[in-house]
């Protein structure tokens, strides 16, 4: 997902077909909430038949009752931008002629990147972007369906502290203690453990997490707490799985809170372990909400480096064979060296760590090493890029969000200097797409 709106993706002009107006995108969109509406004539007819009874009106064919006008009474200034996925320019013109909002020109070259950045893999797709260019939600259709008149527009995310229920429970030695106020944990780091007994990976990871929790409790005392957020389908399943833990949990009956936390923290699979900072004392600090320190703490626990690195701020480097990172959102520098001996692999790892700490580029890049080309993400990327096995290291830059582009260096000596040189000159290297 795009972290911040790139106005160049809108091209030089936006158009308003119903009036024939044209405008510079920055002039009409800057400092406003933007709704990117991905759709097509052939698909919207089907969509309207399904949801017209839910969303007060056909918001594409009848603009007097449609999306644009249902939100007319909201307090914040906004603009809608139609991103056409029509199959022909004729369809685009027929469809957009009924719209009273701004539209991108048909088949604009940046459309594939917009689709990828904003995950518009289905239609209709509505993305809400805040005045600072940051994405509020990719689920605008759902937000609009639930709130058609925009009572909570522009559907900014609810604070985590407002989602947490008033109480949590503790379990020690297999016995439920009384419920405790969540306010007792305000000054502590909070780890939220999203898992379910029916999930095999959750069952496999839970003993490791419990061991790590016990070790950290012994070393750190009471400056943090671990809370189980159950994805179990029944209370007996919850009781059975929670019985294997000795931490806290959100009560099973607090289903609204559990589901809202999953949505707020973008939990897409189990198990996921999220580290939150303490609740700020000043409500002006992070809007009074707990900061999200790291959404990938599971990888930290699995790698065993959790004793000295608490509270696990994300590092710019890692082992690609072990990571659970989402590599789709940023560029990745990867060095494969399966055939190196132990000393050579150590040298590569340390060179990558040093380069990542010295890197001062404008774009965020995550640095990885991979010494087993048949495991995890390393196996998928090695195969997708069609890399050839060699006795020397293979260094690539992977940019999935840019149409799956990758670049292969011909450098076989891996040092911080050669890594940084490659990053400055990668566009001149052998390249392809996955």
Long-range contacts (C-beta under 8 A, 24 or more apart in sequence): 1-117, 1-118, 1-119, 1-135, 1-138, 1-329, 2-117, 2-118, 2-135, 2-401, 3-134, 3-135, 3-329, 4-132, 4-133, 4-134, 5-34, 5-129, 5-133, 5-134, 5-135, 8-110, 9-110, 9-113, 9-114, 9-117, 10-81, 10-104, 10-108, 10-110, 11-104, 11-105, 11-108, 11-109, 11-110, 13-105, 14-81, 14-102, 14-103, 14-104, 14-105, 15-102, 15-103, 15-104, 15-105, 16-99, 16-100, 16-101, 16-102, 16-103, 17-93, 17-96, 17-97, 17-99, 17-103, 18-63, 18-97, 18-98, 18-99, 18-100, 19-100, 23-102, 25-102, 28-79, 28-102, 29-79, 29-81, 29-102, 31-131, 32-76, 32-77, 32-78, 32-79, 32-131, 33-76, 33-77, 33-78, 33-79, 33-128, 33-129, 33-130, 33-131, 33-136, 33-153, 33-154, 34-78, 34-79, 34-80, 34-81, 34-128, 34-129, 35-78, 35-79, 35-80, 35-81, 35-126, 35-127, 35-128, 35-129, 35-140, 36-81, 36-83, 36-114, 36-118, 36-120, 36-126, 36-127, 36-129, 37-67, 37-80, 37-81, 37-82, 37-83, 37-101, 37-124, 37-125, 37-126, 38-83, 38-85, 38-114, 38-115, 38-118, 38-120, 38-123, 38-124, 38-125, 38-126, 38-127, 39-82, 39-83, 39-84, 39-85, 39-95, 39-123, 39-124, 39-125, 40-84, 40-85, 40-86, 40-87, 40-91, 40-95, 40-123, 41-86, 41-91, 41-92, 41-94, 41-95, 42-86, 42-87, 42-91, 43-85, 43-123, 43-124, 44-95, 44-123, 44-124, 47-123, 47-124, 51-145, 54-145, 54-148, 55-144, 55-145, 55-148, 56-148, 56-149, 60-95, 60-98, 60-99, 61-98, 63-98, 63-99, 63-100, 67-144, 68-99, 68-100, 68-101, 70-148, 70-149, 70-150, 71-149, 71-150, 71-153, 73-149, 73-150, 74-150, 74-153, 74-154, 75-153, 76-131, 76-153, 76-154, 78-153, 78-154, 83-111, 83-114, 83-115, 83-120, 84-111, 85-111, 85-115, 85-120, 85-123, 112-403, 113-401, 113-402, 113-403, 116-401, 116-403, 117-401, 128-154, 128-155, 130-154, 130-156, 157-264, 158-260, 158-264, 159-287, 159-288, 159-289, 160-261, 160-264, 160-265, 160-276, 160-289, 160-290, 160-292, 161-279, 161-288, 161-289, 161-290, 162-289, 163-257, 163-260, 163-261, 163-264, 164-250, 164-257, 164-261, 165-250, 165-251, 165-254, 165-257, 167-251, 168-227, 168-248, 168-249, 168-250, 168-251, 169-248, 169-249, 169-250, 169-251, 170-247, 170-248, 170-249, 171-242, 171-243, 171-245, 171-246, 171-247, 171-248, 171-249, 172-246, 173-246, 174-243, 179-251, 180-248, 185-225, 186-278, 186-279, 187-278, 187-279, 188-222, 188-223, 188-224, 188-225, 188-278, 189-223, 189-224, 189-225, 189-275, 189-276, 189-277, 189-278, 189-293, 189-310, 189-311, 190-224, 190-225, 190-227, 190-275, 190-276, 190-277, 190-278, 190-290, 191-224, 191-225, 191-226, 191-227, 191-273, 191-274, 191-275, 191-276, 191-297, 192-227, 192-229, 192-261, 192-265, 192-273, 192-274, 192-276, 193-226, 193-227, 193-228, 193-229, 193-247, 193-271, 193-272, 193-273, 194-229, 194-231, 194-261, 194-262, 194-265, 194-267, 194-270, 194-271, 194-272, 194-273, 194-274, 195-228, 195-229, 195-230, 195-231, 195-241, 195-270, 195-271, 195-272, 196-230, 196-231, 196-232, 196-233, 196-237, 196-241, 196-270, 197-232, 197-237, 197-238, 197-240, 197-241, 198-232, 198-233, 198-237, 199-231, 199-270, 199-271, 201-270, 201-271, 202-241, 202-270, 202-271, 205-271, 205-298, 205-301, 205-302, 206-241, 206-244, 206-245, 206-271, 207-244, 208-301, 208-302, 209-271, 209-273, 209-298, 209-301, 210-244, 210-245, 210-246, 210-247, 212-301, 212-306, 213-245, 213-246, 213-247, 214-246, 215-306, 215-307, 216-306, 216-307, 216-310, 219-307, 220-310, 224-310, 224-311, 229-258, 229-261, 229-262, 230-258, 231-258, 231-262, 231-270, 265-292, 265-295, 266-295, 271-298, 272-298, 273-297, 273-298, 273-301, 275-311, 275-312, 277-311, 296-323, 296-324, 296-325, 298-324, 299-323, 299-324, 299-325, 315-356, 316-356, 316-357, 316-359, 316-365, 316-366, 316-367, 317-352, 317-353, 317-356, 317-366, 317-367, 317-368, 317-369, 318-366, 318-367, 318-368, 319-368, 319-369, 319-370, 319-371, 320-368, 320-369, 320-370, 320-376, 320-377, 320-378, 320-381, 321-370, 321-371, 321-372, 321-375, 321-376, 321-377, 321-378, 322-376, 323-368, 323-376, 323-377, 325-366, 327-366, 327-377, 327-398, 327-400, 328-400, 328-401, 329-401, 330-363, 330-364, 330-365, 330-366, 330-401, 331-363, 331-364, 331-365, 331-366, 331-397, 331-398, 331-399, 332-365, 332-366, 332-367, 332-368, 332-397, 332-398, 332-399, 332-400, 333-365, 333-366, 333-367, 333-368, 333-395, 333-396, 333-397, 333-398, 333-419, 333-422, 333-423, 334-368, 334-369, 334-370, 334-381, 334-395, 334-396, 334-397, 334-398, 335-368, 335-369, 335-370, 335-393, 335-394, 335-395, 335-414, 335-419, 336-370, 336-371, 336-373, 336-378, 336-382, 336-387, 336-393, 336-394, 336-395, 336-396, 337-369, 337-370, 337-371, 337-392, 337-393, 337-394, 337-414, 338-370, 338-371, 338-372, 338-373, 338-389, 339-389, 339-390, 339-391, 340-371, 340-393, 345-369, 345-371, 347-414, 348-393, 348-414, 351-414, 351-415, 351-416, 351-419, 352-414, 352-419, 354-416, 355-416, 355-419, 355-420, 358-416, 358-420, 359-420, 359-423, 361-423, 365-397, 365-423, 367-419, 381-434, 384-434, 385-432, 385-434, 386-432, 395-419, 395-422, 397-422, 397-423, 397-426, 397-429, 398-434, 400-434, 403-433, 404-433, 404-434, 405-431, 405-432, 405-433, 406-431, 406-432, 406-433, 406-434, 407-431, 408-432
